[in-house]
């Protein structure tokens, strides 16, 4: 699904941050964008309507090497978290190469996390995809909350496929780049023919 540009010798991978509203998807992208060198990143763009917002930017990771002589570029997107924006979420998943599912650790968000994960799987079916077809990782965000669920509970509720999972406090940048490094490696391994 990656987009190949023979003129610039670049392969662009689409990475989507998915999860509940106010779970930390936007914060992840803002932290990543702010820490990348201006020479390797594109502009952070916010597509906002009266009721929803989607962020995206692209960057060229310098330490990833090449794929058959092509440089890798990653386009990163967030989806609106609220259920009423499902059409937008579905559209943003089109041609996805990797997913970071951002789960809110607040115990009161347990059911919302599970519904959002189920919604993501349902939306992938629209493109004849399952989570077996796409590299993905989990991020358990907001670990600093006094109301944070035990990681074991989050694993039991969300990580049935035993994908890599990372604890994070996105507002402080904790766990943000570990999550990004893992999903990037998985996407590139898949592109190189590995699994």
C-alpha angles and dihedrals in degrees: 000000000000114000114244120206109192092185095060094026091234134137114206118206122198115225119186127197107210132181147096125324114279091009096125107269094125092043090055092053094045092050092048093047093049093051098047123092112260088232092062102039137069127222119292104243125195117199104198132177125180091277111024144034134206123188128200143163137156133228141179113233106217097200099057100081121216139297112228089332095313122118117233121238123183125210111201125202138178123209124219105260101212117099094232090068096061094127090059092046091051092049093049090054091060110118092001117172099186141006135209109198107205111205122194109232094208107118090226090062097056096105093043090053091053093046091049092050090049089048091052091052090048092050091050089057087065086070094039091254135131130190087262088066098053134053109243141164137193127236118197100206131191094038089158093070118110086221094054115137120238111269089235090060092049090049091051093048100041114015104067090140094051095234120166111287128194133197113226147177096196094184087064095037092246113149093359098110095037087057092047093047092052097049092043091053091049092050093049093046089053091050091050090054098260127115 
